Amino acid sequence: MNRIEGMAHIEEPVPVRRNWQDTFRNASDLALLGILTTVGSLGVVTAGAAVATASAAVHDWAADVSWPRFRVTLHRFARGLLPGIPATLVALVASALLTLNLSAIARGVVPGGAPLAAATILLIVAALGYAGITVVEVGRSGGTGWRAAARAAAQTAQRRPLAVLACAGVIGLVIALALMIIPVLVPVLAGYAIFALHMVIHRLT
């Protein structure tokens, strides 16, 4: 009996411990991912493809702690160019409208005062959360299915309202950090933001 218990004790899996080198390497990889995503988004019309490709790369890394090969990433970016254009335009238009609306309320141009301002802020939070979930879902699809990702994000938002708030919190925190740090370091945040969104959705769903 003691022998059997001893064998069972020996066969228990030993948890993998990560040292500081693994942590530093992962942090460096995410920083580089953020820089590449920012560079890929400079063309505006390429922003959707850049974000989708980065999200797909983070999804692969989260699955088996291995980044996709360069050829795979380049292929995903090329395939995601056309599908990413409508997504980019929708994001730009929605951002502009919400910003203008909030600015008009703050200046008193639009009647409604505090209640309308509060409603607009809630709408912005919902939009940010929904956008964050969509970014995660498009990464799960391989970086091309923005429409399918939008539908999946809507279903996730209905089932897990907390996911919307969590993703909005992540994006809000990234925006706040971007305003506080040196502008040169802002691109680094993109990789960490996408990674954080994936981790939040993974934990909550």
C-alpha positions, 0 to 999 in steps of 0.5 A: 500500500505504501509502495502504491502511494509512493508511486502515485506521489512520484507520478504527480505532474510537476508545475512548470516554473517560468524564470525572469528570462521567460517573462522578459522574452514574452514582454519583449515579444508583446512590445515588438508585436505592438510596434509592428501593429502600429506600423501596419496601421499607419496606412489607415486602410491597413489598420484592420488587417494589422490589428486582426493579424496581431490578434491572431498571433496572440491567440496562437501564442496563448494556445501553445506559447508559440508565435506563428511563423513569419510566412503565416503572419504575412499571409494573414495580413494580406488576406485581411486587407480587404475585410479589414477596410470596412471594420476600420471605417466603422471604427473611425466613424463611430469614434468620430460621432461619439466624440463629437456628440460628447463634445457638443454636450459638454459645450452646451450646444446640444440640450440634455445636460448631465443625463445625456452626457451620462448616457453618451459615456455609457454608450462609449463604454459599451462601444469600447467593450464591444470593440475589444471583444470583436478584436479577440474574436477576429483573432480566433478566426485567423484574422479575416472574419470581421463580420463573424467576429462582430456577430460572435462578440454580440453573442458574448456581450449578451451572455457575459455583460461583465466581459464588455465592462472588462474589455472597456476597462482594458482599453480605457487603461491603455488610453490613459497610459498612452496619454501619460507616457512618452509618445515614442513608447505608445506603440508598445502598448498595442501589443499588451492591450491585445494580449490583455483583451485575450486574457480577459475574454479567456477568463470570463468566457 
